[in-house]
Amino acid sequence: MENKEYNDITLICKDCGKEFVWTSGEQAFYDEKGFTNPPARCPEDRAKRKAERNNRNDFKRNDSNSTFAYRTDK
Ligand SMILES: [Zn+2]
């Protein structure tokens, strides 16, 4: 199912004001998920926010050994 064509789009991050590329692959992913809005933040800031949230959760769940705040991005 490759009848749709995507081109990389350059967007401005809402948080840091830097330009970032919204890749065709990500656009396809968004489409698949039914998201209608493009991402407002660069991947870095998105990861940061996600990590912060995970950190908070991990804190409660296992406070003793949570060195790995990162999981895969899916
Ligand atoms: Zn950013």
N, CA, C, O and the ligand as a Tripos MOL2 file, in Angstrom:
@<TRIPOS>MOLECULE
protein
  297   295    75     0     0
PROTEIN
NO_CHARGES

@<TRIPOS>ATOM
      1 N           0.8310   -1.2010    0.0000 N.3       1 MET1
      2 CA          0.0000    0.0000    0.0000 C.3       1 MET1
      3 C           0.8690    1.2550    0.0000 C.2       1 MET1
      4 O           1.0290    1.9230    1.0210 O.2       1 MET1
      5 N           1.4070    1.5450   -1.1370 N.am      2 GLU2
      6 CA          2.2810    2.7030   -1.2150 C.3       2 GLU2
      7 C           1.7400    3.6920   -2.2210 C.2       2 GLU2
      8 O           2.4900    4.2790   -3.0010 O.2       2 GLU2
      9 N           0.4360    3.8710   -2.1970 N.am      3 ASN3
     10 CA         -0.1250    4.7900   -3.1720 C.3       3 ASN3
     11 C          -0.1410    6.2240   -2.6800 C.2       3 ASN3
     12 O          -0.6040    7.1270   -3.3770 O.2       3 ASN3
     13 N           0.3660    6.4240   -1.4820 N.am      4 LYS4
     14 CA          0.4190    7.7810   -0.9770 C.3       4 LYS4
     15 C           1.8650    8.2200   -0.9130 C.2       4 LYS4
     16 O           2.7440    7.4570   -0.5130 O.2       4 LYS4
     17 N           2.1020    9.4630   -1.3140 N.am      5 GLU5
     18 CA          3.4760    9.9210   -1.3120 C.3       5 GLU5
     19 C           3.6920   10.9850   -0.2550 C.2       5 GLU5
     20 O           2.9050   11.9230   -0.1210 O.2       5 GLU5
     21 N           4.7500   10.8260    0.4770 N.am      6 TYR6
     22 CA          5.0770   11.8090    1.5090 C.3       6 TYR6
     23 C           6.4130   12.4580    1.1990 C.2       6 TYR6
     24 O           7.3300   11.8330    0.6650 O.2       6 TYR6
     25 N           6.4880   13.7030    1.5440 N.am      7 ASN7
     26 CA          7.7700   14.3890    1.4520 C.3       7 ASN7
     27 C           8.1610   14.8850    2.8330 C.2       7 ASN7
     28 O           7.3080   15.2790    3.6280 O.2       7 ASN7
     29 N           9.4340   14.8610    3.1050 N.am      8 ASP8
     30 CA          9.8920   15.3890    4.3900 C.3       8 ASP8
     31 C           9.4900   16.8570    4.5240 C.2       8 ASP8
     32 O           9.6140   17.6360    3.5790 O.2       8 ASP8
     33 N           9.0150   17.2140    5.6910 N.am      9 ILE9
     34 CA          8.5980   18.5900    5.9400 C.3       9 ILE9
     35 C           9.4240   19.1570    7.0790 C.2       9 ILE9
     36 O           9.6780   18.4840    8.0780 O.2       9 ILE9
     37 N           9.8380   20.4000    6.9150 N.am     10 THR10
     38 CA         10.5720   21.0500    8.0030 C.3      10 THR10
     39 C           9.5970   21.8340    8.8710 C.2      10 THR10
     40 O           8.8380   22.6700    8.3810 O.2      10 THR10
     41 N           9.6310   21.5540   10.1520 N.am     11 LEU11
     42 CA          8.7420   22.2350   11.0900 C.3      11 LEU11
     43 C           9.5550   22.9650   12.1500 C.2      11 LEU11
     44 O          10.7380   22.6890   12.3440 O.2      11 LEU11
     45 N           8.9080   23.8900   12.8260 N.am     12 ILE12
     46 CA          9.5790   24.6110   13.9120 C.3      12 ILE12
     47 C           9.0780   24.0650   15.2390 C.2      12 ILE12
     48 O           7.8740   23.9540   15.4700 O.2      12 ILE12
     49 N          10.0120   23.7320   16.0930 N.am     13 CYS13
     50 CA          9.6530   23.1850   17.3970 C.3      13 CYS13
     51 C           9.0680   24.2780   18.2920 C.2      13 CYS13
     52 O           9.5840   25.3920   18.3820 O.2      13 CYS13
     53 N           7.9870   23.9130   18.9380 N.am     14 LYS14
     54 CA          7.2810   24.8430   19.8100 C.3      14 LYS14
     55 C           8.0810   25.1320   21.0760 C.2      14 LYS14
     56 O           7.9740   26.2160   21.6510 O.2      14 LYS14
     57 N           8.8700   24.1740   21.5020 N.am     15 ASP15
     58 CA          9.5910   24.3160   22.7650 C.3      15 ASP15
     59 C          10.9130   25.0450   22.6100 C.2      15 ASP15
     60 O          11.1880   26.0010   23.3350 O.2      15 ASP15
     61 N          11.7340   24.5970   21.6650 N.am     16 CYS16
     62 CA         13.0750   25.1710   21.5650 C.3      16 CYS16
     63 C          13.2200   26.0950   20.3550 C.2      16 CYS16
     64 O          14.2410   26.7660   20.2080 O.2      16 CYS16
     65 N          12.2070   26.1330   19.4890 N.am     17 GLY17
     66 CA         12.2460   27.0430   18.3590 C.3      17 GLY17
     67 C          13.1590   26.6100   17.2360 C.2      17 GLY17
     68 O          13.3760   27.3520   16.2780 O.2      17 GLY17
     69 N          13.6930   25.4060   17.3530 N.am     18 LYS18
     70 CA         14.5830   24.9090   16.3150 C.3      18 LYS18
     71 C          13.7950   24.2220   15.2150 C.2      18 LYS18
     72 O          12.6880   23.7270   15.4270 O.2      18 LYS18
     73 N          14.3980   24.2060   14.0370 N.am     19 GLU19
     74 CA         13.7710   23.4850   12.9370 C.3      19 GLU19
     75 C          14.0440   21.9980   13.0850 C.2      19 GLU19
     76 O          15.1180   21.5760   13.5140 O.2      19 GLU19
     77 N          13.0490   21.2300   12.7200 N.am     20 PHE20
     78 CA         13.2860   19.7940   12.6920 C.3      20 PHE20
     79 C          12.5210   19.2100   11.5180 C.2      20 PHE20
     80 O          11.5660   19.8070   11.0210 O.2      20 PHE20
     81 N          12.9460   18.0550   11.0910 N.am     21 VAL21
     82 CA         12.3490   17.4450    9.9140 C.3      21 VAL21
     83 C          11.3000   16.4270   10.3210 C.2      21 VAL21
     84 O          11.5600   15.5000   11.0880 O.2      21 VAL21
     85 N          10.1450   16.6230    9.8030 N.am     22 TRP22
     86 CA          9.0890   15.6300    9.9650 C.3      22 TRP22
     87 C           9.2020   14.7030    8.7620 C.2      22 TRP22
     88 O           8.7880   15.0480    7.6550 O.2      22 TRP22
     89 N           9.7480   13.5650    8.9860 N.am     23 THR23
     90 CA         10.0890   12.6960    7.8680 C.3      23 THR23
     91 C           8.8520   12.0490    7.2520 C.2      23 THR23
     92 O           7.7990   11.9530    7.8820 O.2      23 THR23
     93 N           9.0040   11.6210    6.0430 N.am     24 SER24
     94 CA          7.8930   10.9610    5.3490 C.3      24 SER24
     95 C           7.4470    9.7240    6.1060 C.2      24 SER24
     96 O           6.2610    9.3970    6.1560 O.2      24 SER24
     97 N           8.4210    9.0430    6.6940 N.am     25 GLY25
     98 CA          8.0940    7.8520    7.4670 C.3      25 GLY25
     99 C           7.1960    8.1780    8.6510 C.2      25 GLY25
    100 O           6.2430    7.4560    8.9440 O.2      25 GLY25
    101 N           7.5140    9.2710    9.3220 N.am     26 GLU26
    102 CA          6.7070    9.6780   10.4690 C.3      26 GLU26
    103 C           5.3170   10.1180   10.0350 C.2      26 GLU26
    104 O           4.3230    9.8600   10.7140 O.2      26 GLU26
    105 N           5.2700   10.7820    8.8970 N.am     27 GLN27
    106 CA          3.9700   11.2150    8.3950 C.3      27 GLN27
    107 C           3.0810   10.0190    8.1160 C.2      27 GLN27
    108 O           1.8900   10.0240    8.4250 O.2      27 GLN27
    109 N           3.6690    9.0150    7.5380 N.am     28 ALA28
    110 CA          2.9150    7.7910    7.2730 C.3      28 ALA28
    111 C           2.4330    7.1810    8.5760 C.2      28 ALA28
    112 O           1.3070    6.6920    8.6670 O.2      28 ALA28
    113 N           3.2910    7.2120    9.5780 N.am     29 PHE29
    114 CA          2.9570    6.6860   10.9000 C.3      29 PHE29
    115 C           1.7950    7.4730   11.5030 C.2      29 PHE29
    116 O           0.8600    6.8930   12.0550 O.2      29 PHE29
    117 N           1.8620    8.7870   11.3910 N.am     30 TYR30
    118 CA          0.7830    9.6310   11.9210 C.3      30 TYR30
    119 C          -0.5290    9.3200   11.2240 C.2      30 TYR30
    120 O          -1.5810    9.2040   11.8530 O.2      30 TYR30
    121 N          -0.4380    9.1880    9.9100 N.am     31 ASP31
    122 CA         -1.6210    8.8800    9.1180 C.3      31 ASP31
    123 C          -2.2470    7.5700    9.5690 C.2      31 ASP31
    124 O          -3.4620    7.4470    9.7220 O.2      31 ASP31
    125 N          -1.3940    6.6270    9.7680 N.am     32 GLU32
    126 CA         -1.8190    5.3010   10.1810 C.3      32 GLU32
    127 C          -2.5610    5.3690   11.5100 C.2      32 GLU32
    128 O          -3.5590    4.6820   11.7260 O.2      32 GLU32
    129 N          -2.0460    6.2140   12.3870 N.am     33 LYS33
    130 CA         -2.6350    6.3510   13.7220 C.3      33 LYS33
    131 C          -3.8620    7.2470   13.7020 C.2      33 LYS33
    132 O          -4.6100    7.3130   14.6770 O.2      33 LYS33
    133 N          -4.0640    7.9320   12.5910 N.am     34 GLY34
    134 CA         -5.2200    8.8110   12.4940 C.3      34 GLY34
    135 C          -5.0050   10.1790   13.1090 C.2      34 GLY34
    136 O          -5.9600   10.9170   13.3470 O.2      34 GLY34
    137 N          -3.7260   10.5250   13.3710 N.am     35 PHE35
    138 CA         -3.4370   11.8580   13.8880 C.3      35 PHE35
    139 C          -3.5840   12.8680   12.7610 C.2      35 PHE35
    140 O          -3.1130   12.6470   11.6450 O.2      35 PHE35
    141 N          -4.2390   13.9680   13.0660 N.am     36 THR36
    142 CA         -4.4420   14.9600   12.0130 C.3      36 THR36
    143 C          -3.4760   16.1250   12.1290 C.2      36 THR36
    144 O          -3.2620   16.8470   11.1550 O.2      36 THR36
    145 N          -2.8980   16.3170   13.2830 N.am     37 ASN37
    146 CA         -1.9870   17.4480   13.4640 C.3      37 ASN37
    147 C          -0.5350   17.0050   13.3600 C.2      37 ASN37
    148 O          -0.1680   15.9330   13.8410 O.2      37 ASN37
    149 N           0.2740   17.8230   12.7390 N.am     38 PRO38
    150 CA          1.7080   17.5280   12.7160 C.3      38 PRO38
    151 C           2.2860   17.7030   14.1190 C.2      38 PRO38
    152 O           1.6960   18.3870   14.9550 O.2      38 PRO38
    153 N           3.4200   17.0950   14.3720 N.am     39 PRO39
    154 CA          4.0240   17.2370   15.7010 C.3      39 PRO39
    155 C           4.4210   18.6830   15.9690 C.2      39 PRO39
    156 O           4.8930   19.3800   15.0700 O.2      39 PRO39
    157 N           4.2300   19.1280   17.1950 N.am     40 ALA40
    158 CA          4.5520   20.5190   17.5400 C.3      40 ALA40
    159 C           5.9680   20.6470   18.0540 C.2      40 ALA40
    160 O           6.5130   21.7480   18.1320 O.2      40 ALA40
    161 N           6.5610   19.5270   18.4030 N.am     41 ARG41
    162 CA          7.8920   19.5750   18.9900 C.3      41 ARG41
    163 C           8.8750   18.6950   18.2400 C.2      41 ARG41
    164 O           8.4920   17.7280   17.5800 O.2      41 ARG41
    165 N          10.1380   19.0430   18.3510 N.am     42 CYS42
    166 CA         11.1750   18.2370   17.7260 C.3      42 CYS42
    167 C          11.3000   16.9110   18.4810 C.2      42 CYS42
    168 O          10.9060   16.8130   19.6440 O.2      42 CYS42
    169 N          11.8390   15.9150   17.8260 N.am     43 PRO43
    170 CA         11.9730   14.5920   18.4650 C.3      43 PRO43
    171 C          12.6910   14.6730   19.8080 C.2      43 PRO43
    172 O          12.3460   13.9580   20.7480 O.2      43 PRO43
    173 N          13.6730   15.5340   19.8890 N.am     44 GLU44
    174 CA         14.4190   15.6820   21.1360 C.3      44 GLU44
    175 C          13.5120   16.0950   22.2810 C.2      44 GLU44
    176 O          13.5330   15.4960   23.3560 O.2      44 GLU44
    177 N          12.7210   17.1190   22.0370 N.am     45 ASP45
    178 CA         11.8520   17.6100   23.1030 C.3      45 ASP45
    179 C          10.7360   16.6200   23.4000 C.2      45 ASP45
    180 O          10.2810   16.4870   24.5360 O.2      45 ASP45
    181 N          10.3170   15.9430   22.3660 N.am     46 ARG46
    182 CA          9.2890   14.9220   22.6020 C.3      46 ARG46
    183 C           9.8510   13.8180   23.5010 C.2      46 ARG46
    184 O           9.1940   13.3650   24.4380 O.2      46 ARG46
    185 N          11.0770   13.3990   23.1960 N.am     47 ALA47
    186 CA         11.7170   12.3520   23.9980 C.3      47 ALA47
    187 C          11.9180   12.8360   25.4190 C.2      47 ALA47
    188 O          11.7460   12.0890   26.3820 O.2      47 ALA47
    189 N          12.2880   14.1070   25.5310 N.am     48 LYS48
    190 CA         12.5100   14.6780   26.8510 C.3      48 LYS48
    191 C          11.2400   14.6240   27.6900 C.2      48 LYS48
    192 O          11.2500   14.1960   28.8440 O.2      48 LYS48
    193 N          10.1570   15.0680   27.0830 N.am     49 ARG49
    194 CA          8.8860   15.0820   27.8140 C.3      49 ARG49
    195 C           8.4660   13.6750   28.1910 C.2      49 ARG49
    196 O           7.9640   13.4200   29.2860 O.2      49 ARG49
    197 N           8.6830   12.7850   27.2650 N.am     50 LYS50
    198 CA          8.3120   11.4000   27.5130 C.3      50 LYS50
    199 C           9.1590   10.8170   28.6470 C.2      50 LYS50
    200 O           8.6560   10.1180   29.5270 O.2      50 LYS50
    201 N          10.4350   11.1170   28.6010 N.am     51 ALA51
    202 CA         11.3490   10.6120   29.6260 C.3      51 ALA51
    203 C          10.9640   11.1590   30.9900 C.2      51 ALA51
    204 O          11.0120   10.4510   31.9950 O.2      51 ALA51
    205 N          10.5850   12.4250   31.0100 N.am     52 GLU52
    206 CA         10.1820   13.0190   32.2780 C.3      52 GLU52
    207 C           8.9720   12.2950   32.8480 C.2      52 GLU52
    208 O           8.8920   12.0070   34.0420 O.2      52 GLU52
    209 N           8.0550   12.0190   31.9720 N.am     53 ARG53
    210 CA          6.8540   11.3260   32.4360 C.3      53 ARG53
    211 C           7.1950    9.9220   32.9230 C.2      53 ARG53
    212 O           6.7340    9.4820   33.9750 O.2      53 ARG53
    213 N           8.0130    9.2320   32.1330 N.am     54 ASN54
    214 CA          8.4170    7.8810   32.5240 C.3      54 ASN54
    215 C           9.1760    7.8920   33.8360 C.2      54 ASN54
    216 O           8.9850    7.0320   34.6960 O.2      54 ASN54
    217 N          10.0350    8.8750   33.9670 N.am     55 ASN55
    218 CA         10.8100    8.9920   35.1890 C.3      55 ASN55
    219 C           9.9030    9.0480   36.4010 C.2      55 ASN55
    220 O          10.1080    8.3500   37.3940 O.2      55 ASN55
    221 N           8.9040    9.8930   36.2920 N.am     56 ARG56
    222 CA          8.0150   10.0610   37.4140 C.3      56 ARG56
    223 C           7.3260    8.7410   37.7560 C.2      56 ARG56
    224 O           7.1950    8.3710   38.9230 O.2      56 ARG56
    225 N           6.8930    8.0460   36.7130 N.am     57 ASN57
    226 CA          6.2290    6.7690   36.9460 C.3      57 ASN57
    227 C           7.1770    5.7370   37.5300 C.2      57 ASN57
    228 O           6.8480    5.0130   38.4700 O.2      57 ASN57
    229 N           8.3740    5.6950   36.9390 N.am     58 ASP58
    230 CA          9.3490    4.7160   37.4130 C.3      58 ASP58
    231 C           9.7030    4.9610   38.8650 C.2      58 ASP58
    232 O           9.9560    4.0320   39.6320 O.2      58 ASP58
    233 N           9.7130    6.2000   39.2120 N.am     59 PHE59
    234 CA         10.0370    6.5620   40.5820 C.3      59 PHE59
    235 C           9.1130    5.8640   41.5590 C.2      59 PHE59
    236 O           9.5450    5.2670   42.5450 O.2      59 PHE59
    237 N           7.8550    5.9560   41.2610 N.am     60 LYS60
    238 CA          6.8860    5.3430   42.1550 C.3      60 LYS60
    239 C           7.0050    3.8260   42.1380 C.2      60 LYS60
    240 O           6.9490    3.1630   43.1740 O.2      60 LYS60
    241 N           7.1720    3.2920   40.9160 N.am     61 ARG61
    242 CA          7.0840    1.8410   40.7790 C.3      61 ARG61
    243 C           8.2800    1.0990   41.3330 C.2      61 ARG61
    244 O           8.1450    0.2220   42.1860 O.2      61 ARG61
    245 N           9.4690    1.4640   40.8310 N.am     62 ASN62
    246 CA         10.6470    0.8030   41.4090 C.3      62 ASN62
    247 C          11.7250    1.8320   41.6800 C.2      62 ASN62
    248 O          12.5200    2.1790   40.8070 O.2      62 ASN62
    249 N          11.7300    2.3010   42.8890 N.am     63 ASP63
    250 CA         12.6230    3.3970   43.2460 C.3      63 ASP63
    251 C          14.0640    2.9470   43.4030 C.2      63 ASP63
    252 O          14.9780    3.7730   43.4010 O.2      63 ASP63
    253 N          14.2770    1.6380   43.5390 N.am     64 SER64
    254 CA         15.6230    1.1930   43.8600 C.3      64 SER64
    255 C          16.5200    1.0790   42.6360 C.2      64 SER64
    256 O          17.6750    1.5030   42.6810 O.2      64 SER64
    257 N          16.0090    0.5120   41.5380 N.am     65 ASN65
    258 CA         16.9030    0.3710   40.3900 C.3      65 ASN65
    259 C          16.2360    0.8090   39.0910 C.2      65 ASN65
    260 O          15.7690   -0.0180   38.3080 O.2      65 ASN65
    261 N          16.1990    2.0950   38.8820 N.am     66 SER66
    262 CA         15.6010    2.6030   37.6510 C.3      66 SER66
    263 C          16.6050    3.4530   36.9030 C.2      66 SER66
    264 O          16.3870    4.6420   36.6690 O.2      66 SER66
    265 N          17.7070    2.8290   36.5330 N.am     67 THR67
    266 CA         18.7090    3.5680   35.7860 C.3      67 THR67
    267 C          18.3080    3.7510   34.3390 C.2      67 THR67
    268 O          18.7720    4.6780   33.6750 O.2      67 THR67
    269 N          17.4550    2.8800   33.8500 N.am     68 PHE68
    270 CA         17.0540    2.9950   32.4540 C.3      68 PHE68
    271 C          15.6910    3.6450   32.3340 C.2      68 PHE68
    272 O          14.6480    3.0020   32.4550 O.2      68 PHE68
    273 N          15.7380    4.9310   32.0930 N.am     69 ALA69
    274 CA         14.4840    5.6670   31.9300 C.3      69 ALA69
    275 C          13.9700    5.5320   30.5110 C.2      69 ALA69
    276 O          12.8160    5.8380   30.2120 O.2      69 ALA69
    277 N          14.8550    5.0660   29.6480 N.am     70 TYR70
    278 CA         14.4890    5.0280   28.2410 C.3      70 TYR70
    279 C          14.0020    3.6710   27.7900 C.2      70 TYR70
    280 O          14.5820    2.6330   28.1080 O.2      70 TYR70
    281 N          12.9400    3.7120   27.0570 N.am     71 ARG71
    282 CA         12.5280    2.5040   26.3700 C.3      71 ARG71
    283 C          12.4220    2.8450   24.8870 C.2      71 ARG71
    284 O          12.6050    4.0010   24.5070 O.2      71 ARG71
    285 N          12.1380    1.8890   24.0760 N.am     72 THR72
    286 CA         12.0180    2.1890   22.6630 C.3      72 THR72
    287 C          10.8390    3.1010   22.4190 C.2      72 THR72
    288 O           9.9310    3.2010   23.2450 O.2      72 THR72
    289 N          10.8600    3.7510   21.3050 N.am     73 ASP73
    290 CA          9.9350    4.8470   21.0640 C.3      73 ASP73
    291 C           8.6030    4.3920   20.4740 C.2      73 ASP73
    292 O           8.0010    5.0980   19.6640 O.2      73 ASP73
    293 N           8.1630    3.2510   20.8690 N.am     74 LYS74
    294 CA          6.9220    2.8170   20.2400 C.3      74 LYS74
    295 C           5.8220    2.5910   21.2330 C.2      74 LYS74
    296 O           4.7120    2.2210   20.8510 O.2      74 LYS74
    297 ZN         12.6620   21.2220   20.3560 Zn       75 ZN75
@<TRIPOS>BOND
     1     1     2 1
     2     2     3 1
     3     3     4 2
     4     3     5 am
     5     5     6 1
     6     6     7 1
     7     7     8 2
     8     7     9 am
     9     9    10 1
    10    10    11 1
    11    11    12 2
    12    11    13 am
    13    13    14 1
    14    14    15 1
    15    15    16 2
    16    15    17 am
    17    17    18 1
    18    18    19 1
    19    19    20 2
    20    19    21 am
    21    21    22 1
    22    22    23 1
    23    23    24 2
    24    23    25 am
    25    25    26 1
    26    26    27 1
    27    27    28 2
    28    27    29 am
    29    29    30 1
    30    30    31 1
    31    31    32 2
    32    31    33 am
    33    33    34 1
    34    34    35 1
    35    35    36 2
    36    35    37 am
    37    37    38 1
    38    38    39 1
    39    39    40 2
    40    39    41 am
    41    41    42 1
    42    42    43 1
    43    43    44 2
    44    43    45 am
    45    45    46 1
    46    46    47 1
    47    47    48 2
    48    47    49 am
    49    49    50 1
    50    50    51 1
    51    51    52 2
    52    51    53 am
    53    53    54 1
    54    54    55 1
    55    55    56 2
    56    55    57 am
    57    57    58 1
    58    58    59 1
    59    59    60 2
    60    59    61 am
    61    61    62 1
    62    62    63 1
    63    63    64 2
    64    63    65 am
    65    65    66 1
    66    66    67 1
    67    67    68 2
    68    67    69 am
    69    69    70 1
    70    70    71 1
    71    71    72 2
    72    71    73 am
    73    73    74 1
    74    74    75 1
    75    75    76 2
    76    75    77 am
    77    77    78 1
    78    78    79 1
    79    79    80 2
    80    79    81 am
    81    81    82 1
    82    82    83 1
    83    83    84 2
    84    83    85 am
    85    85    86 1
    86    86    87 1
    87    87    88 2
    88    87    89 am
    89    89    90 1
    90    90    91 1
    91    91    92 2
    92    91    93 am
    93    93    94 1
    94    94    95 1
    95    95    96 2
    96    95    97 am
    97    97    98 1
    98    98    99 1
    99    99   100 2
   100    99   101 am
   101   101   102 1
   102   102   103 1
   103   103   104 2
   104   103   105 am
   105   105   106 1
   106   106   107 1
   107   107   108 2
   108   107   109 am
   109   109   110 1
   110   110   111 1
   111   111   112 2
   112   111   113 am
   113   113   114 1
   114   114   115 1
   115   115   116 2
   116   115   117 am
   117   117   118 1
   118   118   119 1
   119   119   120 2
   120   119   121 am
   121   121   122 1
   122   122   123 1
   123   123   124 2
   124   123   125 am
   125   125   126 1
   126   126   127 1
   127   127   128 2
   128   127   129 am
   129   129   130 1
   130   130   131 1
   131   131   132 2
   132   131   133 am
   133   133   134 1
   134   134   135 1
   135   135   136 2
   136   135   137 am
   137   137   138 1
   138   138   139 1
   139   139   140 2
   140   139   141 am
   141   141   142 1
   142   142   143 1
   143   143   144 2
   144   143   145 am
   145   145   146 1
   146   146   147 1
   147   147   148 2
   148   147   149 am
   149   149   150 1
   150   150   151 1
   151   151   152 2
   152   151   153 am
   153   153   154 1
   154   154   155 1
   155   155   156 2
   156   155   157 am
   157   157   158 1
   158   158   159 1
   159   159   160 2
   160   159   161 am
   161   161   162 1
   162   162   163 1
   163   163   164 2
   164   163   165 am
   165   165   166 1
   166   166   167 1
   167   167   168 2
   168   167   169 am
   169   169   170 1
   170   170   171 1
   171   171   172 2
   172   171   173 am
   173   173   174 1
   174   174   175 1
   175   175   176 2
   176   175   177 am
   177   177   178 1
   178   178   179 1
   179   179   180 2
   180   179   181 am
   181   181   182 1
   182   182   183 1
   183   183   184 2
   184   183   185 am
   185   185   186 1
   186   186   187 1
   187   187   188 2
   188   187   189 am
   189   189   190 1
   190   190   191 1
   191   191   192 2
   192   191   193 am
   193   193   194 1
   194   194   195 1
   195   195   196 2
   196   195   197 am
   197   197   198 1
   198   198   199 1
   199   199   200 2
   200   199   201 am
   201   201   202 1
   202   202   203 1
   203   203   204 2
   204   203   205 am
   205   205   206 1
   206   206   207 1
   207   207   208 2
   208   207   209 am
   209   209   210 1
   210   210   211 1
   211   211   212 2
   212   211   213 am
   213   213   214 1
   214   214   215 1
   215   215   216 2
   216   215   217 am
   217   217   218 1
   218   218   219 1
   219   219   220 2
   220   219   221 am
   221   221   222 1
   222   222   223 1
   223   223   224 2
   224   223   225 am
   225   225   226 1
   226   226   227 1
   227   227   228 2
   228   227   229 am
   229   229   230 1
   230   230   231 1
   231   231   232 2
   232   231   233 am
   233   233   234 1
   234   234   235 1
   235   235   236 2
   236   235   237 am
   237   237   238 1
   238   238   239 1
   239   239   240 2
   240   239   241 am
   241   241   242 1
   242   242   243 1
   243   243   244 2
   244   243   245 am
   245   245   246 1
   246   246   247 1
   247   247   248 2
   248   247   249 am
   249   249   250 1
   250   250   251 1
   251   251   252 2
   252   251   253 am
   253   253   254 1
   254   254   255 1
   255   255   256 2
   256   255   257 am
   257   257   258 1
   258   258   259 1
   259   259   260 2
   260   259   261 am
   261   261   262 1
   262   262   263 1
   263   263   264 2
   264   263   265 am
   265   265   266 1
   266   266   267 1
   267   267   268 2
   268   267   269 am
   269   269   270 1
   270   270   271 1
   271   271   272 2
   272   271   273 am
   273   273   274 1
   274   274   275 1
   275   275   276 2
   276   275   277 am
   277   277   278 1
   278   278   279 1
   279   279   280 2
   280   279   281 am
   281   281   282 1
   282   282   283 1
   283   283   284 2
   284   283   285 am
   285   285   286 1
   286   286   287 1
   287   287   288 2
   288   287   289 am
   289   289   290 1
   290   290   291 1
   291   291   292 2
   292   291   293 am
   293   293   294 1
   294   294   295 1
   295   295   296 2
@<TRIPOS>SUBSTRUCTURE
     1 MET1         2 RESIDUE 1 A MET
     2 GLU2         6 RESIDUE 1 A GLU
     3 ASN3        10 RESIDUE 1 A ASN
     4 LYS4        14 RESIDUE 1 A LYS
     5 GLU5        18 RESIDUE 1 A GLU
     6 TYR6        22 RESIDUE 1 A TYR
     7 ASN7        26 RESIDUE 1 A ASN
     8 ASP8        30 RESIDUE 1 A ASP
     9 ILE9        34 RESIDUE 1 A ILE
    10 THR10       38 RESIDUE 1 A THR
    11 LEU11       42 RESIDUE 1 A LEU
    12 ILE12       46 RESIDUE 1 A ILE
    13 CYS13       50 RESIDUE 1 A CYS
    14 LYS14       54 RESIDUE 1 A LYS
    15 ASP15       58 RESIDUE 1 A ASP
    16 CYS16       62 RESIDUE 1 A CYS
    17 GLY17       66 RESIDUE 1 A GLY
    18 LYS18       70 RESIDUE 1 A LYS
    19 GLU19       74 RESIDUE 1 A GLU
    20 PHE20       78 RESIDUE 1 A PHE
    21 VAL21       82 RESIDUE 1 A VAL
    22 TRP22       86 RESIDUE 1 A TRP
    23 THR23       90 RESIDUE 1 A THR
    24 SER24       94 RESIDUE 1 A SER
    25 GLY25       98 RESIDUE 1 A GLY
    26 GLU26      102 RESIDUE 1 A GLU
    27 GLN27      106 RESIDUE 1 A GLN
    28 ALA28      110 RESIDUE 1 A ALA
    29 PHE29      114 RESIDUE 1 A PHE
    30 TYR30      118 RESIDUE 1 A TYR
    31 ASP31      122 RESIDUE 1 A ASP
    32 GLU32      126 RESIDUE 1 A GLU
    33 LYS33      130 RESIDUE 1 A LYS
    34 GLY34      134 RESIDUE 1 A GLY
    35 PHE35      138 RESIDUE 1 A PHE
    36 THR36      142 RESIDUE 1 A THR
    37 ASN37      146 RESIDUE 1 A ASN
    38 PRO38      150 RESIDUE 1 A PRO
    39 PRO39      154 RESIDUE 1 A PRO
    40 ALA40      158 RESIDUE 1 A ALA
    41 ARG41      162 RESIDUE 1 A ARG
    42 CYS42      166 RESIDUE 1 A CYS
    43 PRO43      170 RESIDUE 1 A PRO
    44 GLU44      174 RESIDUE 1 A GLU
    45 ASP45      178 RESIDUE 1 A ASP
    46 ARG46      182 RESIDUE 1 A ARG
    47 ALA47      186 RESIDUE 1 A ALA
    48 LYS48      190 RESIDUE 1 A LYS
    49 ARG49      194 RESIDUE 1 A ARG
    50 LYS50      198 RESIDUE 1 A LYS
    51 ALA51      202 RESIDUE 1 A ALA
    52 GLU52      206 RESIDUE 1 A GLU
    53 ARG53      210 RESIDUE 1 A ARG
    54 ASN54      214 RESIDUE 1 A ASN
    55 ASN55      218 RESIDUE 1 A ASN
    56 ARG56      222 RESIDUE 1 A ARG
    57 ASN57      226 RESIDUE 1 A ASN
    58 ASP58      230 RESIDUE 1 A ASP
    59 PHE59      234 RESIDUE 1 A PHE
    60 LYS60      238 RESIDUE 1 A LYS
    61 ARG61      242 RESIDUE 1 A ARG
    62 ASN62      246 RESIDUE 1 A ASN
    63 ASP63      250 RESIDUE 1 A ASP
    64 SER64      254 RESIDUE 1 A SER
    65 ASN65      258 RESIDUE 1 A ASN
    66 SER66      262 RESIDUE 1 A SER
    67 THR67      266 RESIDUE 1 A THR
    68 PHE68      270 RESIDUE 1 A PHE
    69 ALA69      274 RESIDUE 1 A ALA
    70 TYR70      278 RESIDUE 1 A TYR
    71 ARG71      282 RESIDUE 1 A ARG
    72 THR72      286 RESIDUE 1 A THR
    73 ASP73      290 RESIDUE 1 A ASP
    74 LYS74      294 RESIDUE 1 A LYS
    75 ZN75       297 GROUP 0 **** ****
